[in-house]
Amino acid sequence: MGGLLASVGRVLEEARFESCRTSLDLDTVLSCLSNPLRREILAHLEKEGSLRFMDLCRKLELEDHTKMNFHLKILKEAGFLTQDENKLYLLTSLGTQVLGCVRFLTKKLAT
């Protein structure tokens, strides 16, 4: 029974990854996620829900605001995050989907 559940779980994970892979431009995703700071930004936004610019800088211990602006701009242009009228940064549904793919890949590479 445990083997069957593991197989079903694996098939479901692979299906989620396949839907991610086919609905996203792979070059854009890989380019955006090639920088660990950008992956950290997305992870913090997923965990916190929304954050202001300075809160992100503090959480990432980043004093170079120009650098943070650069990375936020790339993530916004890719459609992974947005900024609301209160200047809060939020993950988009695409950003959430991309993080799911990153988790899947990380898990697969670790095994």
Backbone as a printed PyTorch tensor [residue, N CA C, xyz], in Angstrom:
tensor([[[  0.8310,  -1.1970,   0.0000],
         [  0.0000,   0.0000,   0.0000],
         [  0.8710,   1.2560,   0.0000]],

        [[  1.9570,   1.2330,   0.8180],
         [  2.8540,   2.3860,   0.8820],
         [  3.5040,   2.6710,  -0.4560]],

        [[  3.8610,   1.6020,  -1.1840],
         [  4.4720,   1.7670,  -2.5040],
         [  3.5090,   2.3990,  -3.4950]],

        [[  2.2530,   2.0000,  -3.4070],
         [  1.2300,   2.5620,  -4.2850],
         [  1.0440,   4.0500,  -4.0160]],

        [[  0.9710,   4.4130,  -2.7390],
         [  0.8190,   5.8280,  -2.3880],
         [  2.0190,   6.6430,  -2.8480]],

        [[  3.2090,   6.0820,  -2.7090],
         [  4.4150,   6.7800,  -3.1670],
         [  4.3750,   6.9730,  -4.6760]],

        [[  3.9300,   5.9500,  -5.3970],
         [  3.8300,   6.0490,  -6.8600],
         [  2.8130,   7.1040,  -7.2780]],

        [[  1.6810,   7.1090,  -6.6130],
         [  0.6430,   8.1030,  -6.9200],
         [  1.1690,   9.5030,  -6.6340]],

        [[  1.8380,   9.6670,  -5.4990],
         [  2.4180,  10.9690,  -5.1560],
         [  3.4240,  11.4310,  -6.1920]],

        [[  4.2740,  10.5180,  -6.6550],
         [  5.2810,  10.8590,  -7.6620],
         [  4.6120,  11.2740,  -8.9750]],

        [[  3.5970,  10.5280,  -9.3820],
         [  2.8880,  10.8470, -10.6250],
         [  2.2300,  12.2230, -10.5270]],

        [[  1.6270,  12.5250,  -9.3870],
         [  1.0050,  13.8430,  -9.2050],
         [  2.0380,  14.9570,  -9.2420]],

        [[  3.1880,  14.7550,  -8.5920],
         [  4.2640,  15.7520,  -8.6260],
         [  4.7530,  15.9730, -10.0490]],

        [[  4.9510,  14.8800, -10.7750],
         [  5.4290,  14.9940, -12.1530],
         [  4.4030,  15.7000, -13.0300]],

        [[  3.1310,  15.4540, -12.7940],
         [  2.0810,  16.1250, -13.5670],
         [  2.0790,  17.6190, -13.2880]],

        [[  2.2580,  17.9950, -12.0070],
         [  2.3310,  19.4240, -11.6730],
         [  3.5320,  20.0650, -12.3540]],

        [[  4.6620,  19.3850, -12.3290],
         [  5.8610,  19.9230, -12.9640],
         [  5.6620,  20.0320, -14.4720]],

        [[  5.0500,  19.0330, -15.0760],
         [  4.8190,  19.0500, -16.5240],
         [  3.9190,  20.2210, -16.9110]],

        [[  2.8840,  20.4850, -16.1220],
         [  2.0090,  21.6230, -16.4330],
         [  2.7760,  22.9230, -16.2830]],

        [[  3.6650,  22.9860, -15.3280],
         [  4.5130,  24.1650, -15.1330],
         [  5.4260,  24.3390, -16.3440]],

        [[  6.0660,  23.2630, -16.7390],
         [  7.0370,  23.3080, -17.8280],
         [  6.3860,  23.7440, -19.1380]],

        [[  5.1880,  23.2660, -19.3990],
         [  4.5590,  23.5710, -20.6740],
         [  3.9090,  24.9490, -20.7010]],

        [[  3.5880,  25.5110, -19.5430],
         [  2.8880,  26.7950, -19.5470],
         [  3.8240,  27.9880, -19.3570]],

        [[  5.1140,  27.7470, -19.1480],
         [  6.0570,  28.8280, -18.9170],
         [  7.1400,  28.8390, -19.9840]],

        [[  7.6680,  30.0150, -20.2490],
         [  8.8110,  30.1340, -21.1410],
         [ 10.0540,  29.7360, -20.3490]],

        [[ 10.6190,  28.5960, -20.6830],
         [ 11.7170,  28.0280, -19.9150],
         [ 12.9160,  28.9600, -19.8360]],

        [[ 13.2580,  29.6280, -20.9230],
         [ 14.4080,  30.5360, -20.9100],
         [ 14.2010,  31.6830, -19.9210]],

        [[ 13.0050,  32.2460, -19.9070],
         [ 12.7030,  33.3380, -18.9760],
         [ 12.7910,  32.8630, -17.5370]],

        [[ 12.1950,  31.7140, -17.2730],
         [ 12.1980,  31.1770, -15.9090],
         [ 13.6220,  30.9030, -15.4410]],

        [[ 14.3930,  30.2030, -16.2590],
         [ 15.7570,  29.8510, -15.8540],
         [ 16.6320,  31.0870, -15.7010]],

        [[ 16.4520,  32.0500, -16.5640],
         [ 17.2210,  33.2860, -16.4620],
         [ 16.8970,  34.0200, -15.1580]],

        [[ 15.6140,  34.1320, -14.8560],
         [ 15.2070,  34.8330, -13.6280],
         [ 15.6640,  34.1020, -12.3760]],

        [[ 15.6170,  32.7960, -12.4070],
         [ 15.9350,  32.0170, -11.2160],
         [ 17.4070,  31.6480, -11.1130]],

        [[ 18.2080,  32.1020, -12.0610],
         [ 19.6360,  31.7720, -12.0290],
         [ 20.3550,  32.4760, -10.8860]],

        [[ 19.7500,  33.5230, -10.3690],
         [ 20.3680,  34.2660,  -9.2720],
         [ 19.7460,  33.8380,  -7.9420]],

        [[ 20.5610,  33.4120,  -6.9760],
         [ 20.0110,  32.9570,  -5.6930],
         [ 19.2500,  34.0420,  -4.9290]],

        [[ 19.6350,  35.2940,  -5.1000],
         [ 18.9340,  36.3800,  -4.4110],
         [ 17.4900,  36.4730,  -4.8960]],

        [[ 17.2810,  36.3080,  -6.1840],
         [ 15.9160,  36.3590,  -6.7150],
         [ 15.0820,  35.1940,  -6.1920]],

        [[ 15.6880,  34.0190,  -6.0730],
         [ 14.9640,  32.8790,  -5.5010],
         [ 14.6120,  33.1500,  -4.0400]],

        [[ 15.5180,  33.7820,  -3.3170],
         [ 15.2440,  34.1290,  -1.9150],
         [ 14.1150,  35.1500,  -1.8030]],

        [[ 14.1040,  36.1250,  -2.6950],
         [ 13.0320,  37.1300,  -2.6920],
         [ 11.6820,  36.4400,  -2.8500]],

        [[ 11.5820,  35.5560,  -3.8410],
         [ 10.3240,  34.8450,  -4.0740],
         [  9.9290,  34.0050,  -2.8600]],

        [[ 10.8900,  33.3280,  -2.2620],
         [ 10.6000,  32.4820,  -1.0970],
         [ 10.1040,  33.3180,   0.0830]],

        [[ 10.7180,  34.4690,   0.3090],
         [ 10.2710,  35.3370,   1.4120],
         [  8.8630,  35.8640,   1.1560]],

        [[  8.5780,  36.2170,  -0.0830],
         [  7.2330,  36.7080,  -0.3900],
         [  6.1940,  35.6090,  -0.2340]],

        [[  6.5660,  34.4000,  -0.5900],
         [  5.6280,  33.2950,  -0.4060],
         [  5.3640,  33.0710,   1.0840]],

        [[  6.4000,  33.1190,   1.8700],
         [  6.2770,  32.8790,   3.3130],
         [  5.4980,  33.9920,   4.0160]],

        [[  5.8050,  35.2370,   3.6780],
         [  5.2210,  36.3870,   4.3800],
         [  3.9050,  36.8650,   3.7780]],

        [[  3.6650,  36.5540,   2.5260],
         [  2.4630,  37.0350,   1.8540],
         [  2.7210,  38.3180,   1.0900]],

        [[  3.2380,  39.3220,   1.7720],
         [  3.5960,  40.5830,   1.1270],
         [  4.6310,  41.2830,   1.9920]],

        [[  5.4890,  42.0440,   1.3380],
         [  6.5370,  42.7720,   2.0580],
         [  6.8210,  44.0910,   1.3650]],

        [[  7.1960,  45.0720,   2.1520],
         [  7.6640,  46.3450,   1.6080],
         [  9.1290,  46.2100,   1.2180]],

        [[  9.5820,  47.1470,   0.4260],
         [ 10.9580,  47.1410,  -0.0720],
         [ 11.9700,  47.0120,   1.0670]],

        [[ 11.8560,  47.8680,   2.0730],
         [ 12.8340,  47.8600,   3.1660],
         [ 12.7440,  46.5810,   3.9980]],

        [[ 11.5600,  46.0190,   4.1250],
         [ 11.4220,  44.7490,   4.8490],
         [ 12.1450,  43.6290,   4.1050]],

        [[ 12.0220,  43.6320,   2.7860],
         [ 12.7580,  42.6490,   1.9810],
         [ 14.2650,  42.8300,   2.1500]],

        [[ 14.7140,  44.0670,   2.0970],
         [ 16.1500,  44.3460,   2.2700],
         [ 16.6410,  43.8290,   3.6160]],

        [[ 15.8660,  44.0640,   4.6530],
         [ 16.2710,  43.6090,   5.9940],
         [ 16.2920,  42.0860,   6.0830]],

        [[ 15.2660,  41.4510,   5.5600],
         [ 15.1990,  39.9900,   5.6320],
         [ 16.3520,  39.3430,   4.8720]],

        [[ 16.7580,  39.9700,   3.7860],
         [ 17.8540,  39.4310,   2.9770],
         [ 19.2090,  39.9900,   3.3960]],

        [[ 19.1880,  40.8670,   4.4020],
         [ 20.4130,  41.5090,   4.8900],
         [ 21.1840,  42.1640,   3.7370]],

        [[ 20.4390,  42.8910,   2.9230],
         [ 20.9950,  43.5440,   1.7430],
         [ 20.9590,  45.0540,   1.9430]],

        [[ 22.1130,  45.6620,   1.9820],
         [ 22.1970,  47.1140,   2.1820],
         [ 22.2320,  47.8800,   0.8650]],

        [[ 22.5550,  47.1990,  -0.2090],
         [ 22.6510,  47.8290,  -1.5230],
         [ 21.2530,  47.8890,  -2.1550]],

        [[ 20.5940,  49.0380,  -2.0250],
         [ 19.2210,  49.1890,  -2.5170],
         [ 19.1480,  49.1630,  -4.0360]],

        [[ 20.2060,  49.5980,  -4.6920],
         [ 20.2370,  49.5440,  -6.1590],
         [ 20.1840,  48.0970,  -6.6260]],

        [[ 20.9170,  47.2530,  -5.9400],
         [ 20.9340,  45.8240,  -6.2680],
         [ 19.5460,  45.2150,  -6.0750]],

        [[ 18.8870,  45.5650,  -4.9740],
         [ 17.5440,  45.0450,  -4.7160],
         [ 16.5710,  45.5190,  -5.7910]],

        [[ 16.6310,  46.7960,  -6.1450],
         [ 15.7670,  47.3200,  -7.2090],
         [ 15.9730,  46.5690,  -8.5140]],

        [[ 17.2200,  46.3000,  -8.8480],
         [ 17.5560,  45.5740, -10.0770],
         [ 16.8650,  44.2070, -10.0960]],

        [[ 16.9930,  43.4600,  -9.0040],
         [ 16.4260,  42.1090,  -8.9550],
         [ 14.9030,  42.1290,  -8.9010]],

        [[ 14.3290,  43.0800,  -8.1880],
         [ 12.8690,  43.1970,  -8.1510],
         [ 12.3160,  43.5260,  -9.5350]],

        [[ 13.0110,  44.3790, -10.2610],
         [ 12.5720,  44.7480, -11.6150],
         [ 12.5460,  43.5200, -12.5260]],

        [[ 13.5690,  42.6930, -12.4470],
         [ 13.6210,  41.4820, -13.2730],
         [ 12.4510,  40.5580, -12.9310]],

        [[ 12.1980,  40.3720, -11.6540],
         [ 11.1000,  39.4940, -11.2280],
         [  9.7360,  40.0570, -11.6230]],

        [[  9.5830,  41.3830, -11.5460],
         [  8.3230,  42.0100, -11.9600],
         [  8.1160,  41.8630, -13.4630]],

        [[  9.1690,  42.1080, -14.2400],
         [  9.0530,  42.0120, -15.7000],
         [  8.7360,  40.5900, -16.1520]],

        [[  9.2080,  39.6060, -15.3980],
         [  8.9130,  38.2100, -15.7220],
         [  7.5010,  37.8150, -15.2940]],

        [[  6.8600,  38.6740, -14.4920],
         [  5.5050,  38.3910, -14.0350],
         [  5.4370,  37.5320, -12.7870]],

        [[  6.5630,  37.3970, -12.0740],
         [  6.6070,  36.5570, -10.8790],
         [  6.1390,  37.2890,  -9.6280]],

        [[  6.2080,  38.6000,  -9.6500],
         [  5.7130,  39.3770,  -8.5170],
         [  5.1200,  40.6770,  -9.0160]],

        [[  4.3850,  41.3080,  -8.1350],
         [  3.7470,  42.5780,  -8.4490],
         [  3.8510,  43.4770,  -7.2210]],

        [[  3.4830,  44.7250,  -7.4100],
         [  3.4940,  45.6780,  -6.3040],
         [  2.1280,  46.3540,  -6.2720]],

        [[  1.5150,  46.3780,  -5.0910],
         [  0.1830,  46.9690,  -4.9940],
         [  0.2560,  48.4720,  -4.7280]],

        [[ -0.9140,  49.0900,  -4.5660],
         [ -0.9790,  50.5430,  -4.3790],
         [ -0.3440,  50.9980,  -3.0670]],

        [[ -0.1590,  50.0840,  -2.1270],
         [  0.4960,  50.4050,  -0.8560],
         [  1.9960,  50.1230,  -0.8900]],

        [[  2.5130,  49.8770,  -2.0800],
         [  3.9460,  49.5980,  -2.2830],
         [  4.3890,  48.2710,  -1.6700]],

        [[  3.4510,  47.3510,  -1.4770],
         [  3.7800,  46.0150,  -0.9810],
         [  4.0610,  45.1040,  -2.1690]],

        [[  5.1200,  44.3300,  -2.0720],
         [  5.4370,  43.3470,  -3.0980],
         [  4.7160,  42.0490,  -2.7640]],

        [[  4.1320,  41.4320,  -3.8030],
         [  3.3710,  40.1960,  -3.6400],
         [  3.7330,  39.2340,  -4.7650]],

        [[  3.6820,  37.9530,  -4.4650],
         [  3.8500,  36.9470,  -5.5080],
         [  2.6080,  36.9200,  -6.3830]],

        [[  2.8040,  36.7060,  -7.6540],
         [  1.6770,  36.4700,  -8.5500],
         [  1.4090,  34.9660,  -8.5690]],

        [[  0.3340,  34.5690,  -9.2090],
         [  0.0690,  33.1300,  -9.3330],
         [  1.1890,  32.4620, -10.1320]],

        [[  1.7320,  33.1810, -11.1000],
         [  2.8610,  32.6510, -11.8690],
         [  4.0830,  32.4690, -10.9690]],

        [[  4.3390,  33.4260, -10.0890],
         [  5.4520,  33.3120,  -9.1520],
         [  5.2940,  32.1140,  -8.2340]],

        [[  4.0790,  31.8800,  -7.7760],
         [  3.7980,  30.7190,  -6.9310],
         [  4.0270,  29.4290,  -7.7070]],

        [[  3.5890,  29.4190,  -8.9560],
         [  3.7690,  28.2440,  -9.8110],
         [  5.2580,  27.9620, -10.0280]],

        [[  6.0300,  28.9960, -10.2770],
         [  7.4650,  28.8450, -10.5030],
         [  8.1500,  28.3090,  -9.2470]],

        [[  7.7600,  28.8100,  -8.0810],
         [  8.3430,  28.2990,  -6.8340],
         [  8.0330,  26.8210,  -6.6440]],

        [[  6.8540,  26.4030,  -7.0370],
         [  6.5120,  24.9780,  -6.9760],
         [  7.4310,  24.1540,  -7.8550]],

        [[  7.7420,  24.6710,  -9.0290],
         [  8.6690,  23.9800,  -9.9330],
         [ 10.0750,  23.9310,  -9.3440]],

        [[ 10.5030,  25.0140,  -8.7210],
         [ 11.8280,  25.0540,  -8.0890],
         [ 11.8980,  24.0100,  -6.9810]],

        [[ 10.8530,  23.9190,  -6.1820],
         [ 10.8300,  22.9230,  -5.1020],
         [ 10.9090,  21.5070,  -5.6650]],

        [[ 10.1590,  21.2680,  -6.7370],
         [ 10.1760,  19.9520,  -7.3720],
         [ 11.5840,  19.6150,  -7.8490]],

        [[ 12.2170,  20.5390,  -8.5490],
         [ 13.5740,  20.3010,  -9.0510],
         [ 14.5690,  20.1060,  -7.9160]],

        [[ 14.4590,  20.9240,  -6.8930],
         [ 15.3600,  20.8160,  -5.7440],
         [ 15.2250,  19.4460,  -5.0920]],

        [[ 13.9950,  18.9980,  -4.9410],
         [ 13.7410,  17.6930,  -4.3350],
         [ 14.3020,  16.5710,  -5.2110]],

        [[ 14.0860,  16.6640,  -6.5140],
         [ 14.5750,  15.6340,  -7.4340],
         [ 16.0980,  15.5930,  -7.4590]],

        [[ 16.7310,  16.7420,  -7.4150],
         [ 18.1900,  16.7900,  -7.4540],
         [ 18.8080,  16.2870,  -6.1520]],

        [[ 18.0570,  16.3880,  -5.0630],
         [ 18.5660,  15.9500,  -3.7610],
         [ 18.4800,  14.4320,  -3.5950]],

        [[ 17.6580,  13.7760,  -4.4150],
         [ 17.5020,  12.3180,  -4.2740],
         [ 18.3420,  11.5610,  -5.2620]]])
